[in-house]
Amino acid sequence: MPTVAISIVVVVAVVLAIAFAIRLVRGGASRRERVLRRRFGLEYELTVTQHGGDCRAAERELEERLLRYGELKTEPLPGELRERYVAEWAGAQEEFIESPERAVAGADQLLARLARDRGYPSDRYEEQVAALSVHHADWVQGYRRLHDAAARAREGRADTEELREALVHARPFFEDLVRPPHHSANGRHETTGHETTRQAAPHHAAPHHAATDHDGRAHGRRQRWALRTGHARKGGAW
């Protein structure tokens, strides 16, 4: 075979090999993105934004979280402790009427304790949130928002509406974390995302701010409903 023909065959083979390698790399990256998006949901988008749109950097960070915390063994709460947390959260919502700053600060501390009691890291907030993002990716942003609002409130930079919204957005995370977990097909404890702590609320005594007469109880229910649905007026009044 002429030398020129051999050279052409070699060049074509090299080009095809490079194209195949690129396709494999892109295919692997695409699969990795799909897997991470499916696992982290909104958390994937938030991490990409934090990295200035750099998807590869975001994916490396998420993969590191999975490697570090994916096999973390968490524990369900004993029934009595679960009821205590549900009552504390209801109390924080009631306290918001009198002191939004104190209520948000208390709720932030409550979530940190709750995560610790479930078995998540407790030494540093950043580490705790990273672990939570692996197992509660759909709701962990609510915890971040509440934590940031509590910090702003301590500095006198958060208004009542910001604090109310932070507490409202943190509630789904609280419900997800306090709910009795079930064992998933992959052997990891997960929560269903559909139950609510309202189901457990009737087992508790009324919060200390609630009145004992019929009108007072109705007013207390309206206050809690307003906090959940956003019908609150500034200044702590409902």
Secondary structure, DSSP 8 states (H G I E B T S, - for coil): --HHHHHHHHHHHHHHHHHHHHHHHHHHHHHHHHHHHHHHTHHHHHHHHHTTT-HHHHHHHHHHHHHHHTT-------HHHHHHHHHHHHHHHHHTTT-HHHHHHHHHHHHHHHHHHHT---S-HHHHHHHHHHHSTTTHHHHHHHHHHHHHHHTT---HHHHHHHHHHHHHHHHHHHS--EE-TTS-EE--S---GGGTGGGS---TTS-SSHHHHHHHHHHHHHHHHT---TTS--
